[in-house]
Amino acid sequence: MLGDKAYDSAELREELDERGTRPVIPNRSNRKQPFSFNKRLYKLRWRIESAFGRLKDFRRIATRYDKLARNYLASVCLAAALVWWI
């Protein structure tokens, strides 16, 4: 799981370990026992952030006009296809 410093908590790390998920979360500056994380993977996090940012350029997705989840998913897929095409 990729996350920023806001997700750095012992409870979340324990839950992720129980699931078998490897956390890639940098340590907060006030953490007494710092954890190691993969800095190379953390640097790739910008791709996810920019993908969500580009999808939110579409007003229909950012404000979620659609009431049904299937219609919203269809809008997201259509917007993702348009972003990928351009």
N, C-alpha and C positions, 0 to 999 in steps of 0.2 A: 504494500500500500504506500503510495506516495502522498505525502502531506507536508505542510509547512510547520513552523514552530508552534503555531497555535494548537496543534494536535499532539504536542509532546506531553503526555501524562502517563503515569505508571499504570493506571487502570486500563487505558487503551492499549498500551503495549502488552499487558498481560492477556487481554482478550484476543489480540491478534496472534500471540504465541499459542494460545489454546486452539485457535482455528488452523494453525500451521501457516499463517501469513507472515511474511517477513516485512517489518516496517522500515520504510526509508523516510525517516523524519529527523531533521536536525535537532540538536539539543537546545533548549532554552539557555540563556546565559546564567540563570540562577540555579541550574540543576547541579546537585551535589555529586551524583554519580553519573557521569556522562556515558551515553551509549555510542557505539560505533554505528555508522551508516554508510551506505555506498554513495559517495559524492558524485560519481559519474552518472548514476541513475537519477539522482536528485536534480542534476542539471538538465535532464531531459524533460522535467516537469513542465517547462514552459510550453511544450507542444500541446499538452492537455489544456493548459490555461488559455492559450491562444485559440484553440479549437472551440472552446466554450464561448470565448469572446466573439469569434466570427459568427457563431450561430445566434448569439444574442443581438447581432445587427438586424436580424429579422424581427420586427416588432411583434408579430404573431407568436413567436416563440418566447420572447422575453417577457411578455405580459400574460401568456397562456390564455388566449381567447377561447380555445377549445375546451369544452366541458368533459368530453369523454377521453379517456387515456389513449384509446386506439387512434382517434383523430389527431391528438397531440403528437403521438409517435409518428404518424404519417407526415405531419408538418415538419417534424424534426428530420425525418429521413429525406424529405423533399429539399429542405434547406441545406442539408449536408451534401446532397447530390449537386445542388447549385454551386455551393462553395467549392466542391471538388472540381467541378467542370470549369470554373473560371480561373 
